[in-house]
């Protein structure tokens, strides 16, 4: 439409020049001729601006472009729904097939297909918009083919990234949601694109890794993990007591956390010094749950040790109170005995009933003879 507008303006200018060909030509650089051309151009532009057909054409083009954009977005949404339904149906049917597919692969394939749909439909939308603006697409597509061939030779890394990304998904090396380590980068896979793979680590950092550079991958989510916990114990605590304490604290770990897949095992003393020794505990857990399970077991053992120490302290305090009470009782008895002894020595004597026969019989041998 814009191209037509320009062509009509050029035609009108040529016609006016032809009609005025009989008039004597003004010398080059005549100010009057320049002013006349400016007035003619301004007048023609004003006529075009005030022409209703011009605005109708612009409105028609704008409506077409908006309609193309809306239809492209609707097509993307419909394609998303179709992909989700197809993958869900395939996932349900895979349970009956002897060649079982892991559920996590469906998520990865779904994201990859959605990325391809977005790229293709957006490219088609761009081509249609360019066509609505009045440009011929044939030379543009031919030029794009030549440019694409040149890019294909020059951008080999891009082609390598795309091919590597396809084989990552096809071979199920890792999928969205897996915890992997690629070179020195470790994190959870968020997106597997046609060109890059995006990871997010535990503290929120996001890594965008080109697929072509992925050579070695360590996947921590394919099989059950094993948590290894070393628990230091004071040398003053007996080994049997420490083992019994750790075993009792691990009894309810499996019941409290679903990520613990087995019964924790105690492997005895691993290291020993003059001040402490270390007990090792291992347990099977869900993939990438080692840190959580290790923290849980350490917490349970710590609480068990605190309860044991508190019980020992309470028993020691109780024994100390009993010993103190016994000492006080013994002191009271000793004091009472001493008081009784003093009373016996200083008092008028024993009662008649407590005297012996020797004490009751008077000694007459010492009396003077005059009393006889």
C-alpha positions as CSV (number, residue, x, y, z in Angstrom):
1,X,0.0,0.0,0.0
2,X,2.9,2.4,0.9
3,X,4.6,1.3,-2.3
4,X,1.5,2.2,-4.3
5,X,1.2,5.5,-2.6
6,X,4.8,6.4,-3.6
7,X,4.3,5.2,-7.2
8,X,1.2,7.3,-7.6
9,X,3.0,10.4,-6.3
10,X,5.8,9.8,-8.7
11,X,3.4,9.3,-11.6
12,X,1.6,12.6,-10.8
13,X,4.9,14.4,-10.7
14,X,6.0,13.0,-14.0
15,X,2.6,13.9,-15.6
16,X,2.9,17.5,-14.4
17,X,6.3,17.7,-15.8
18,X,5.1,16.4,-19.2
19,X,2.2,18.8,-19.3
20,X,4.5,21.7,-18.5
21,X,7.0,20.7,-21.2
22,X,5.7,23.3,-23.7
23,X,6.5,26.1,-21.3
24,X,9.9,27.6,-21.5
25,X,12.3,25.9,-19.2
26,X,13.5,28.1,-16.3
27,X,17.2,28.3,-16.0
28,X,18.9,25.9,-13.6
29,X,19.0,27.1,-10.1
30,X,16.0,29.5,-10.5
31,X,14.5,30.1,-7.1
32,X,11.0,30.4,-8.5
33,X,11.2,26.8,-10.0
34,X,12.3,25.4,-6.7
35,X,9.5,27.1,-4.9
36,X,7.0,25.8,-7.4
37,X,8.2,22.2,-7.0
38,X,8.0,22.5,-3.2
39,X,4.4,23.9,-3.5
40,X,3.5,21.1,-5.9
41,X,4.9,18.4,-3.6
42,X,3.2,19.9,-0.6
43,X,-0.1,20.2,-2.4
44,X,0.1,16.6,-3.6
45,X,1.0,15.3,-0.1
46,X,-1.9,17.3,1.4
47,X,-4.3,15.8,-1.2
48,X,-3.1,12.3,-0.3
49,X,-3.4,13.0,3.4
50,X,-6.9,14.3,3.1
51,X,-8.0,11.6,0.8
52,X,-10.3,9.1,2.6
53,X,-9.1,6.2,0.5
54,X,-5.6,6.7,1.9
55,X,-6.8,6.3,5.4
56,X,-9.1,3.4,4.5
57,X,-6.0,1.7,2.9
58,X,-3.9,2.3,6.1
59,X,-6.7,1.0,8.3
60,X,-7.1,-2.1,6.1
61,X,-3.4,-2.8,6.3
62,X,-3.3,-2.3,10.1
63,X,-6.3,-4.6,10.6
64,X,-4.7,-7.3,8.5
65,X,-1.5,-7.1,10.4
66,X,-3.3,-7.2,13.8
67,X,-5.3,-10.2,12.5
68,X,-2.2,-12.0,11.4
69,X,-0.6,-11.5,14.9
70,X,-3.7,-12.6,16.7
71,X,-4.1,-15.7,14.5
72,X,-0.4,-16.6,15.0
73,X,-0.9,-16.4,18.8
74,X,-4.0,-18.5,18.6
75,X,-2.2,-21.0,16.5
76,X,0.6,-21.2,19.1
77,X,-1.9,-21.8,21.9
78,X,-3.7,-24.5,19.9
79,X,-0.4,-26.2,19.1
80,X,0.5,-26.1,22.8
81,X,-2.8,-27.9,23.6
82,X,-2.3,-30.5,20.9
83,X,1.2,-31.2,22.1
84,X,0.1,-31.6,25.7
85,X,-2.8,-33.9,24.8
86,X,-0.6,-36.0,22.5
87,X,2.1,-36.4,25.1
88,X,-0.4,-37.2,27.8
89,X,-2.0,-39.9,25.7
90,X,1.4,-41.3,24.8
91,X,2.4,-41.3,28.5
92,X,-0.8,-43.3,29.4
93,X,-0.2,-45.8,26.6
94,X,3.5,-46.3,27.4
95,X,2.5,-48.2,30.6
96,X,1.1,-51.0,28.4
97,X,4.0,-51.0,26.0
98,X,7.0,-53.2,26.7
99,X,9.3,-50.3,25.7
100,X,8.6,-48.0,28.6
101,X,9.4,-44.3,28.4
102,X,10.4,-42.3,31.4
103,X,7.8,-39.7,32.3
104,X,10.4,-37.0,32.5
105,X,11.2,-37.4,28.8
106,X,7.7,-36.3,27.9
107,X,8.3,-33.0,29.7
108,X,11.5,-32.4,27.8
109,X,10.1,-33.4,24.4
110,X,7.1,-31.2,25.1
111,X,9.2,-28.1,25.8
112,X,11.4,-28.8,22.7
113,X,8.3,-29.2,20.4
114,X,6.8,-26.0,21.8
115,X,10.0,-24.1,21.1
116,X,10.0,-25.3,17.5
117,X,6.3,-24.3,17.1
118,X,7.0,-20.8,18.4
119,X,9.9,-20.3,16.0
120,X,8.1,-21.6,12.9
121,X,4.9,-19.7,13.5
122,X,6.6,-16.5,14.4
123,X,8.7,-16.7,11.2
124,X,5.5,-17.3,9.1
125,X,3.9,-14.3,10.9
126,X,6.8,-12.1,10.0
127,X,6.7,-13.1,6.4
128,X,3.0,-12.4,6.1
129,X,3.4,-9.0,7.7
130,X,6.2,-8.1,5.3
131,X,3.9,-9.2,2.4
132,X,1.1,-6.9,3.7
133,X,3.4,-4.0,3.7
134,X,3.7,-4.4,-0.1
135,X,7.1,-6.1,-0.5
136,X,7.6,-9.1,-2.9
137,X,8.5,-12.2,-0.9
138,X,10.1,-14.1,-3.8
139,X,13.3,-12.1,-4.0
140,X,13.4,-11.9,-0.2
141,X,13.1,-15.7,0.2
142,X,15.7,-16.3,-2.5
143,X,18.1,-13.9,-0.8
144,X,17.3,-15.5,2.5
145,X,18.2,-18.9,1.0
146,X,21.6,-17.6,-0.2
147,X,22.2,-15.9,3.2
148,X,21.2,-19.1,5.0
149,X,23.7,-21.1,2.9
150,X,26.4,-18.7,3.8
151,X,25.4,-18.8,7.5
152,X,25.4,-22.6,7.3
153,X,29.1,-22.6,6.4
154,X,30.0,-19.8,8.8
155,X,27.8,-20.7,11.8
156,X,28.8,-24.3,12.2
157,X,28.7,-24.0,16.0
158,X,25.0,-23.1,15.7
159,X,24.3,-26.3,13.7
160,X,26.4,-28.3,16.2
161,X,24.4,-26.9,19.1
162,X,21.1,-27.8,17.5
163,X,22.2,-31.3,16.6
164,X,23.7,-31.9,20.0
165,X,20.5,-30.7,21.7
166,X,18.4,-33.1,19.6
167,X,20.6,-36.1,20.6
168,X,20.5,-35.0,24.3
169,X,16.7,-35.4,24.2
170,X,16.7,-38.5,22.0
171,X,19.2,-40.4,24.1
172,X,17.6,-39.2,27.4
173,X,20.9,-38.0,28.8
174,X,19.1,-35.6,31.1
175,X,15.7,-34.0,31.2
176,X,14.0,-30.9,32.7
177,X,14.0,-31.1,36.5
178,X,17.2,-33.3,36.7
179,X,20.1,-32.2,38.8
180,X,23.2,-32.4,36.6
181,X,26.8,-31.2,36.5
182,X,28.1,-30.1,33.1
183,X,31.8,-29.3,33.3
184,X,32.1,-27.0,36.4
185,X,28.4,-26.0,36.4
186,X,26.0,-27.9,38.7
187,X,22.3,-27.2,39.0
188,X,18.7,-28.1,38.1
189,X,17.8,-28.3,34.4
190,X,15.1,-25.7,33.7
191,X,15.1,-25.6,29.9
192,X,16.5,-27.7,27.1
193,X,16.4,-25.5,24.0
194,X,17.4,-26.0,20.4
195,X,20.7,-24.2,21.0
196,X,21.3,-23.9,24.8
197,X,20.5,-25.7,28.0
198,X,19.7,-23.6,31.1
199,X,20.6,-24.6,34.6
200,X,19.8,-23.0,38.0
201,X,22.0,-23.7,41.0
202,X,21.0,-23.8,44.6
203,X,21.6,-20.1,45.3
204,X,19.6,-18.9,42.2
205,X,22.4,-18.4,39.6
206,X,21.3,-19.3,36.1
207,X,23.7,-20.8,33.6
208,X,23.0,-20.8,29.8
209,X,25.3,-23.5,28.3
210,X,25.5,-24.0,24.5
211,X,24.6,-27.6,23.6
212,X,27.6,-28.0,21.4
213,X,30.0,-27.5,24.3
214,X,28.3,-30.3,26.4
215,X,30.7,-33.3,26.3
216,X,30.5,-34.8,29.8
217,X,27.4,-34.9,31.9
218,X,27.0,-36.1,35.5
219,X,23.3,-36.8,36.2
220,X,22.4,-37.1,39.9
221,X,18.7,-37.9,39.2
222,X,18.7,-41.2,37.4
223,X,19.1,-43.5,40.3
224,X,18.7,-43.6,44.1
225,X,21.3,-41.7,46.0
226,X,23.1,-42.7,49.2
227,X,23.6,-40.3,52.1
228,X,26.8,-40.7,54.1
229,X,26.9,-39.1,57.6
230,X,29.9,-39.1,59.9
231,X,28.9,-38.4,63.5
232,X,31.7,-37.4,65.9
233,X,31.5,-38.7,69.5
234,X,33.5,-37.7,72.6
235,X,36.0,-40.2,73.8
236,X,34.4,-40.1,77.2
237,X,31.2,-41.7,75.8
238,X,31.3,-45.5,75.7
239,X,31.2,-47.0,72.2
240,X,28.3,-49.3,73.0
241,X,26.4,-46.4,74.5
242,X,27.0,-44.2,71.5
243,X,26.0,-47.0,69.0
244,X,22.8,-47.7,71.0
245,X,22.1,-43.9,71.1
246,X,22.5,-43.5,67.3
247,X,20.5,-46.6,66.5
248,X,17.5,-45.4,68.7
249,X,17.6,-42.0,67.1
250,X,17.4,-43.4,63.6
251,X,14.4,-45.7,64.2
252,X,11.8,-43.0,63.2
253,X,13.8,-41.3,60.4
254,X,12.3,-43.5,57.7
255,X,8.8,-43.0,58.9
256,X,9.0,-39.2,59.2
257,X,10.5,-38.5,55.7
258,X,9.4,-40.1,52.5
259,X,12.7,-39.4,50.8
260,X,14.4,-41.9,53.0
261,X,14.1,-45.2,51.1
262,X,15.8,-47.6,53.5
263,X,16.8,-48.3,57.1
264,X,19.9,-46.3,58.1
265,X,22.9,-48.5,58.8
266,X,25.7,-47.9,61.3
267,X,29.1,-49.0,60.0
268,X,31.0,-48.6,63.2
269,X,34.0,-46.4,64.0
270,X,35.7,-44.7,61.0
271,X,38.2,-42.5,62.6
272,X,39.5,-42.2,66.1
273,X,41.7,-39.8,68.1
274,X,42.6,-39.3,71.7
275,X,39.7,-36.8,72.1
276,X,36.9,-38.3,69.9
277,X,35.9,-41.0,67.5
278,X,33.6,-41.0,64.5
279,X,30.6,-43.3,63.7
280,X,29.5,-43.6,60.1
281,X,25.9,-43.9,59.1
282,X,24.6,-44.6,55.5
283,X,21.1,-44.7,54.1
284,X,19.5,-44.9,50.6
285,X,17.4,-41.8,49.7
286,X,15.7,-40.2,46.7
287,X,17.8,-38.7,44.0
288,X,19.3,-35.3,44.9
289,X,18.0,-35.6,48.5
290,X,21.3,-36.4,50.2
291,X,21.7,-32.9,51.8
292,X,18.2,-33.0,53.3
293,X,18.5,-36.5,54.6
294,X,21.9,-35.9,56.1
295,X,20.6,-32.8,57.9
296,X,17.6,-34.8,59.2
297,X,19.8,-37.6,60.6
298,X,22.3,-35.2,62.2
299,X,19.4,-33.4,63.8
300,X,17.9,-36.6,65.2
301,X,21.2,-37.7,66.6
302,X,21.9,-34.3,68.1
303,X,18.5,-34.3,69.9
304,X,19.1,-37.9,71.1
305,X,22.5,-36.9,72.5
306,X,20.9,-33.8,74.2
307,X,18.2,-36.0,75.8
308,X,20.8,-38.5,77.0
309,X,23.0,-35.8,78.5
310,X,20.0,-34.2,80.1
311,X,19.0,-37.6,81.6
312,X,22.5,-38.2,82.9
313,X,22.7,-34.7,84.4
314,X,19.3,-35.3,86.1
315,X,20.4,-38.6,87.5
316,X,23.6,-37.1,88.7
317,X,21.8,-34.3,90.4
318,X,19.3,-36.8,92.0
319,X,22.2,-38.9,93.2
320,X,23.9,-35.8,94.6
321,X,20.7,-34.8,96.4
322,X,20.3,-38.3,97.9
323,X,23.9,-38.3,99.0
324,X,23.5,-34.9,100.6
325,X,20.4,-36.0,102.3
326,X,22.1,-39.1,103.6
327,X,25.0,-37.0,104.9
328,X,22.6,-34.7,106.6
329,X,20.7,-37.6,108.1
330,X,23.9,-39.1,109.3
331,X,25.0,-35.8,110.7
332,X,21.7,-35.5,112.6
333,X,22.1,-39.0,114.0
334,X,25.6,-38.3,115.1
335,X,24.5,-35.1,116.8
336,X,21.7,-36.9,118.5
337,X,24.0,-39.6,119.7
338,X,26.4,-37.1,121.1
339,X,23.6,-35.3,122.9
340,X,22.5,-38.6,124.5
341,X,26.0,-39.4,125.6
342,X,26.4,-36.0,127.2
343,X,23.1,-36.5,129.0
344,X,24.3,-39.8,130.5
345,X,27.5,-38.4,131.8
346,X,26.1,-35.2,133.3
347,X,22.7,-36.3,134.6
348,X,21.6,-37.7,138.1
349,X,22.2,-41.2,136.8
350,X,20.3,-43.8,135.1
351,X,16.8,-44.7,136.1
352,X,16.4,-47.6,138.5
353,X,15.1,-49.8,135.9
354,X,18.2,-49.3,133.7
355,X,20.7,-50.0,136.5
356,X,22.6,-53.3,136.6
357,X,22.7,-55.5,139.7
358,X,26.2,-54.3,140.5
359,X,24.9,-50.7,140.4
360,X,21.9,-51.6,142.6
361,X,23.9,-53.4,145.4
362,X,25.7,-50.9,147.6
363,X,29.4,-51.4,148.3
364,X,29.7,-51.8,152.1
365,X,33.3,-52.7,152.2
366,X,34.4,-49.1,152.0
367,X,32.2,-47.9,154.9
368,X,33.8,-47.1,158.2
369,X,33.6,-49.7,161.0
370,X,32.1,-47.2,163.3
371,X,28.8,-47.5,161.4
372,X,28.5,-51.2,162.4
